[in-house]
Amino acid sequence: MKVTVKYFASIREAIGAGSEQRDSSAATLGALRDELIALGGAYADCLARGKAVRLALNQDMCDESTALGEGAEVAFFPPVTGG
């Protein structure tokens, strides 16, 4: 299936792109994260397990067990704080 993947803040800077279209066979957001980690390089570094990464599906915050569907928009970003 085709999905749009968006990257924000330090993840965008590390990968060098704000968004991309990807073909994926992932059933969940966690599986998509694993596919991206498997690409190696900056993907593996900034999306690695153990790193704090927030996810959104179609602009709604969610967790890695959320089902992924055709045409979905997935966003990865580091946690942010404000003051």
N, C-alpha and C positions, 0 to 999 in steps of 0.2 A: 504494500500500500504506500501511497505517497503522503508524507507529512511535512509540515513546515516546522523547522526547529529554530528557535530564537535564543540568542545568548546575550546576557547583560553583564555590565560592570567588568570585573576582573576576568570573568570567563570569556567575554567578548574580546577583551584585549589579548588574552592568551591564545585563543583560537584564530584571531585575526579576521573575524567576520561577525556581523550582527545577526545574520540569519542565513538559512540554506534550506533547500528542498532536498529531502532524502527519501529513498525507497527503503522500507523497513518491513521486516517480518515479525516485529515485536508485538506481543499481545498486551503488554503493560508498559507504563512509563519506566519502570525499573529495568525491563528487558531492553528498551530503547537506550537507556543510559549505558547498559552493558555493551550493546552494539557499538556505541560511540567510544567507549573506553577501549574496545578491541581494535579501534583504528590506530591506537598508539599515539605517540607524540604529545602535542598539547592537549588533545582530547583525554588521553589517559591521565595526564598530570592534573588537569583542573576538574575532572569529573570522577576521579578515583574514589573507590569505596573508602569510607573513613573521613572524607572531606565533606564539610557542611555545604550542601547544595539544596536549594529550594526549587520546587517544580510547580508549573502551572499548566493546565490543559484548557485550551480555549479561554484563557484569561481568568480561570478560577484556580486558586491554590488547591493542591491535592498531594497525595502521597504516591509512592512508587507502585502501589498495587492497583492504581487506577487503570482501567482498560483503555487501550489506544485504538482509535478508529480511523478509517480512511479520511483524508483531508484535515486531520487534526492539526492544531497549532500548539506546539509544546515549547515552553520557555524554561530555561535553566538560568539560575542566578544565585549568587552567594547571599547568605543572610545579611540583612542590613539593620543598622540601628540608627536611631535618631535621638535628638536631644533638644 
